[in-house]
Amino acid sequence: MAKFDFNPIRNKRILITGATGFLGKRLSRLLEAEGIYAERTSLSLGVDLRNYNETYAFFHQVQPDLVFNCASFVGGIQFGYKYPADLFENNLLMNVNLLRAARETAVGRIVNPISNCVYPAKAMLFKEDEIWDGPMHDSVMVYGFVRKAFWVGSWANAKQYGLDVINIVLSNMYGPEDHFEEERSHALGALIMKFVEAKRTGAPYVTVWGSGKPVREWMHVDDGAEAMIRASILPATQEFINVGIGEGISVWEMSQVIKELTGYNGEIRLDTSKPDGAAYKTVDGSRGFKMMGWQPSKPFYQGVAEAIQWYERNQNSIHKTNKHAFV
């Protein structure tokens, strides 16, 4: 696949919201590697997107042509069950404020990533035309709703004000600098933590939540960052655009991969009293491939190895860093 031509965005004033989060950090680095400057903001950098006055003031100061919206209040499955009201309120406030500030400061385009949890729980292979065809799984209902709400808000602002928003649906992301805290980690990050710790302590077994049967498609975070950048030059559209390869791996198989790559020699035990979440999550990325001429390419085995190596190097400092769920 052809290397992306960065020239169309080199002279744009670029803003990354949620720039200190998982995706935001990798996106910042990808732009920096190409010599492209981007303004960066997040709660930890001093701008609270839940506060409209702060949001507008920052947008007015920066006057961005292009916004990569990586801001969210998010965690793993435990986090979703424990803090549903917080997920609802914080994300909706950020959605409304960001869209309003963008239109009032004449932002040229927003590129907005949407988690694939927005798809109906019954879906096996996620297709854009079926995104409204049923309820989401209750484990992701709130977060999925607020991500869909951003699409609704972008549609409404496009109709009334001509605001240009590209909404891309990304598979579950993983990789170096992922969230490795108990409540915030998704399944892959949580398993890396467990296997590394089990090896360090000589634990006889690692407990894996659920039946091990759920299938997930995983996207390396650097592929997610590249998808954001490639989406920035697409023709304007109000449609959802999936980015993915339509292939997944079961939690059980993923556990075996992580066990091998960490060098852990103990047993894997399934705790079937814990929730599985949705049974199947893979993404039909044919529309994204047609529009971008590109699809995620990082091999899963290689990407997991990179994530494990990063965690092993940084695990001692991870818990000393900021643990709030805003990015």
Secondary structure, 3 states (H helix, E strand, C coil): CCCCCCHHHHCCCEEEECCCCHHHHHHHHHHHHCCCCCEEECCCCCCCCCCHHHHHHHHHHHCCCEEEECCCECCCHHHHHHCHHHHHHHHHHHHHHHHHHHHHCCCCEEEEEEEHHHCCCCCCEECHHHCCCCCCCCCCHHHHHHHHHHHHHHHHHHHHHCCCEEEEEECEEECCCCCCCCCCCCHHHHHHHHHHHHHHHCCCEEEEECCCCCEECEEEHHHHHHHHHHHCCCCCCCCEEEECCCCCEEHHHHHHHHHHHHCCCCEEEEECCCCCCCCEEEECCHHHHHHHCCCCCCCHHHHHHHHHHHHHHHHHHHCCCCCCCEC
